[in-house]
Structure formats: C-alpha cells, structure tokens
Amino acid sequence: MNTERLHRQIAFILEIDRLKSVLRRTYLVNDPRHENSAEHSWHLAMMTLVLAEHATIEVDLLAVLKMLLVHDIVEIDAGDTYCYDAAGNDGKAAREELAAQRIFGLLPDDQSAELHALWTQFEARETPEAKFAAALDRLMPILHNYHTQGRSWLAHGITSAQVTERNRHAGEGSETLWAYVEEIIADAVKQGYLTEGGSK
C-alpha cells in the first residue's frame, strides 16, 4: 500500500469538508437558511443526471459530473463571490486560481492535475461539457430565487436585465433550459419577485 498517496487523498477529503461551511446568497426552497456550496454542487450533479437530455450537443456525462463536483471547491479559500457584486468579482479569477493550486495540490500529482484541469475547463466554458455544466450552474440559483419569491433578488435590488445578462450564456449549453429560464424571468417580473429594468 502506498501510504503517502493515501494520506494525501485523505487530507484532500478532509479539507473539502470545509465547503459545507461556505454559504451562498441563495436561500433553500423549503428552508429559510442559505444554501452552502457543497449542497449546491451535489444538487448540480443530480441535475446533470436528470436534465442531460436537454444539452444542446451530446455530452460526456461523467466529465460534466466531475466538473460540477469540483467547480466550487476553490471557494474554501476564495469564498463565494456574489455574482452581481462588481467590486467583489474584481480579482476573483486570481484568488480562485491560488485556491485551486493549494487545494488540488493536496492530492497526489496525477489526481491534482486531473481535478485542476477539470476546474480550468469549467471556468473556460469552451467545451460542450463545460457549456452544459455552466448552464446547470446558472439554472439552479434562478430556481431558488423564483421559488422563494425572489427573496435574494429583492434583497439586493437585482433587475431582470441583470439576471438576463448574467445568465445568457446558459443557452450555449442548453437552448431548452435557457428558454425555460427566460420564461421564469418574465414571470418573476409579473409576480413582483424581480425588478424590471436595466442594469444597476
């Protein structure tokens, strides 16, 4: 048995337990508390299995699952940056790259390289798998916001134009899911869950 390899793998597994403590701005649909990033990743993995048929181009589901399970691990160090916070997003890429190097670097070299490459692929959003993964990543917060009567949107004064602009690229991964998102945004405005208007 390669004891050093196992110890590095266990160190990584213990480290990523911290993702359960990283709170997002979205609220759970059936609970008044905020969602954490580990829950978000699990939910996206389940969405991959259920919604795979809606990918614009046929994708390697295992690659999508892997990307979605690792995509937010960097938030252990970098934190969850609210997507509509322009100031907070300044320097985000650099913070997250440093986090990726440290956290994935806990693993044996081969696994470290694989997970880091998956995270980089997700961030680049160039492959069909990354585009579909990104579409799912965009859909989930919209579902949360809509089904909590716009709680987070209203608290931060978010407009329909901001939501549309932020999530438009979801259509690259799934035209079907983007059409559904557009319906949600329109209805959210009608219901008063989302403010109609331009960018802030």
Secondary structure as GFF3:
##gff-version 3
##sequence-region A 1 200
A	DSSP	alpha_helix	3	15	.	.	.	ID=ss1
A	DSSP	three_ten_helix	16	21	.	.	.	ID=ss2
A	DSSP	beta_strand	23	27	.	.	.	ID=ss3
A	DSSP	beta_strand	34	36	.	.	.	ID=ss4
A	DSSP	alpha_helix	37	51	.	.	.	ID=ss5
A	DSSP	three_ten_helix	52	54	.	.	.	ID=ss6
A	DSSP	alpha_helix	61	70	.	.	.	ID=ss7
A	DSSP	alpha_helix	75	78	.	.	.	ID=ss8
A	DSSP	alpha_helix	86	89	.	.	.	ID=ss9
A	DSSP	alpha_helix	92	104	.	.	.	ID=ss10
A	DSSP	alpha_helix	109	124	.	.	.	ID=ss11
A	DSSP	alpha_helix	128	146	.	.	.	ID=ss12
A	DSSP	alpha_helix	151	155	.	.	.	ID=ss13
A	DSSP	alpha_helix	160	167	.	.	.	ID=ss14
A	DSSP	alpha_helix	170	173	.	.	.	ID=ss15
A	DSSP	alpha_helix	175	191	.	.	.	ID=ss16
###
